[in-house]
Amino acid sequence: MLVRTRIASNKSPWLARTKPGEIYTVPVSHGEGRFFASEELIRKLAENGQIAAQYVDVDGRPSMDVRANPNGSVLAVEGITSPDGRIFGKMGHSERAGRGLYKNVSGRYDMGMFASAADYFR
C-alpha cells in the first residue's frame, strides 16, 4: 500500500533535504501498531518540532481516514524525532522506494533521508 505523508518539521538531520509542507508518497505494510500519546505529550512534541511527518489525504491535510492513515495514528503522526532530531522514527518504509518502482502511481518518493543522514554523519 502507498500513502501520502507531509513533512511537518525538518528539524532532524535525516530530513535536511526536505521542507515543511512537502508531500511524499511512502510505501507502508502495516495496519497494526500506531502512534499513540496523551494530548499533553502530543502538544509538547508539536511545540518542539518533533512531529516530523503526518499521514495526509489527497488535499494534503492530516487525516484519520483509514485510506490515508491505515493504522489510526493519533494526530495522523507518521514520524517523530528525539528532542535534538538525531533519532528519527517513522512508520512508512522509505527504504522501499527506488528507481523503476511504482511507475504507475504518481508522487514524490525520495525525501533524501539517507543522503541527508550521510551528509550529517560525514
C-alpha positions, 0 to 999 in steps of 0.5 A: 500500500502507498500513502501520502505523508507531509513533512511537518518539521525538518528539524532532524538531520535525516530530513535536511533535504526536505521542507515543511509542507512537502508531500511524499508518497511512502510505501507502508505494510502495516495496519497494526501498531500506531502512534499513540500519546496523551494530548499533553505529550502530543502538544509538547512534541508539536511545540518542539518540532518533533512531529516530523511527518503526518499521514495526509489525504489527497488535499494534503491535510492530516487525516484519520481516514483509514485510506490515508492513515491505515493504522489510526495514528493519533494526530495522523503522526507518521514520524517523530524525532528525539528532542535534538532530531538525531533519532528519527522514527517513522512508520512508512518504509522509505527504504522501499522506494527506488528507481523503476518502482511504482511507475504507475502511481504518481508522487514524490518518493525520495525525501533524501533521508539517507543522503541527508543522514550521510551528509550529517554523519560525514 
